[in-house]
Amino acid sequence: MMTFLFLFGGGIIITLLAILLVILFPLIALISALTGNFPGNEKILWVLAILFLPFLGSLLYFLIGLNQRR
C-alpha cells in the first residue's frame, strides 16, 4: 500500500492530485457531454469516447466538443 501512495515519487499530495485528475477530469467531461445539446448522434459519440478513452476522450472533448454544442 505504501508503494502505491508514493508511486509518483513526490509523496501523498502528488499522488492524490494525480488520482483526482484521472477521476475528476473524465467525470466533468462526461457530465458536460451528457447535459450538452449536440446535433445528431454526436452526444453518443462523445460519451462513448469519454467512457472508452477516459483521459484522451476528455481532452478531445474539451478541445473540440465544446465548440460543437448548440
MODELLER restraints for C-alpha pairs under 7 A, 6 or more apart:
rsr = mdl.restraints
at = mdl.atoms
rsr.add(forms.Gaussian(group=physical.xy_distance, feature=features.Distance(at['CA:5:A'], at['CA:11:A']), mean=6.80, stdev=0.5))
rsr.add(forms.Gaussian(group=physical.xy_distance, feature=features.Distance(at['CA:5:A'], at['CA:12:A']), mean=5.59, stdev=0.5))
rsr.add(forms.Gaussian(group=physical.xy_distance, feature=features.Distance(at['CA:5:A'], at['CA:15:A']), mean=6.28, stdev=0.5))
rsr.add(forms.Gaussian(group=physical.xy_distance, feature=features.Distance(at['CA:6:A'], at['CA:12:A']), mean=6.02, stdev=0.5))
rsr.add(forms.Gaussian(group=physical.xy_distance, feature=features.Distance(at['CA:6:A'], at['CA:15:A']), mean=6.74, stdev=0.5))
rsr.add(forms.Gaussian(group=physical.xy_distance, feature=features.Distance(at['CA:7:A'], at['CA:15:A']), mean=6.97, stdev=0.5))
rsr.add(forms.Gaussian(group=physical.xy_distance, feature=features.Distance(at['CA:8:A'], at['CA:14:A']), mean=6.90, stdev=0.5))
rsr.add(forms.Gaussian(group=physical.xy_distance, feature=features.Distance(at['CA:8:A'], at['CA:15:A']), mean=6.04, stdev=0.5))
rsr.add(forms.Gaussian(group=physical.xy_distance, feature=features.Distance(at['CA:22:A'], at['CA:55:A']), mean=6.92, stdev=0.5))
rsr.add(forms.Gaussian(group=physical.xy_distance, feature=features.Distance(at['CA:25:A'], at['CA:58:A']), mean=6.78, stdev=0.5))
rsr.add(forms.Gaussian(group=physical.xy_distance, feature=features.Distance(at['CA:26:A'], at['CA:50:A']), mean=6.46, stdev=0.5))
rsr.add(forms.Gaussian(group=physical.xy_distance, feature=features.Distance(at['CA:26:A'], at['CA:54:A']), mean=5.48, stdev=0.5))
rsr.add(forms.Gaussian(group=physical.xy_distance, feature=features.Distance(at['CA:26:A'], at['CA:55:A']), mean=6.19, stdev=0.5))
rsr.add(forms.Gaussian(group=physical.xy_distance, feature=features.Distance(at['CA:26:A'], at['CA:58:A']), mean=5.30, stdev=0.5))
rsr.add(forms.Gaussian(group=physical.xy_distance, feature=features.Distance(at['CA:29:A'], at['CA:58:A']), mean=5.51, stdev=0.5))
rsr.add(forms.Gaussian(group=physical.xy_distance, feature=features.Distance(at['CA:29:A'], at['CA:61:A']), mean=6.94, stdev=0.5))
rsr.add(forms.Gaussian(group=physical.xy_distance, feature=features.Distance(at['CA:30:A'], at['CA:47:A']), mean=6.26, stdev=0.5))
rsr.add(forms.Gaussian(group=physical.xy_distance, feature=features.Distance(at['CA:30:A'], at['CA:50:A']), mean=6.46, stdev=0.5))
rsr.add(forms.Gaussian(group=physical.xy_distance, feature=features.Distance(at['CA:33:A'], at['CA:43:A']), mean=6.39, stdev=0.5))
rsr.add(forms.Gaussian(group=physical.xy_distance, feature=features.Distance(at['CA:33:A'], at['CA:46:A']), mean=6.66, stdev=0.5))
rsr.add(forms.Gaussian(group=physical.xy_distance, feature=features.Distance(at['CA:33:A'], at['CA:47:A']), mean=6.42, stdev=0.5))
rsr.add(forms.Gaussian(group=physical.xy_distance, feature=features.Distance(at['CA:34:A'], at['CA:43:A']), mean=6.92, stdev=0.5))
rsr.add(forms.Gaussian(group=physical.xy_distance, feature=features.Distance(at['CA:36:A'], at['CA:69:A']), mean=6.35, stdev=0.5))
rsr.add(forms.Gaussian(group=physical.xy_distance, feature=features.Distance(at['CA:37:A'], at['CA:69:A']), mean=5.62, stdev=0.5))
rsr.add(forms.Gaussian(group=physical.xy_distance, feature=features.Distance(at['CA:37:A'], at['CA:70:A']), mean=5.68, stdev=0.5))
rsr.add(forms.Gaussian(group=physical.xy_distance, feature=features.Distance(at['CA:38:A'], at['CA:68:A']), mean=6.74, stdev=0.5))
rsr.add(forms.Gaussian(group=physical.xy_distance, feature=features.Distance(at['CA:38:A'], at['CA:69:A']), mean=4.97, stdev=0.5))
rsr.add(forms.Gaussian(group=physical.xy_distance, feature=features.Distance(at['CA:38:A'], at['CA:70:A']), mean=6.01, stdev=0.5))
rsr.add(forms.Gaussian(group=physical.xy_distance, feature=features.Distance(at['CA:46:A'], at['CA:61:A']), mean=6.85, stdev=0.5))
rsr.add(forms.Gaussian(group=physical.xy_distance, feature=features.Distance(at['CA:49:A'], at['CA:57:A']), mean=4.95, stdev=0.5))
rsr.add(forms.Gaussian(group=physical.xy_distance, feature=features.Distance(at['CA:50:A'], at['CA:57:A']), mean=4.38, stdev=0.5))
rsr.add(forms.Gaussian(group=physical.xy_distance, feature=features.Distance(at['CA:50:A'], at['CA:58:A']), mean=5.38, stdev=0.5))
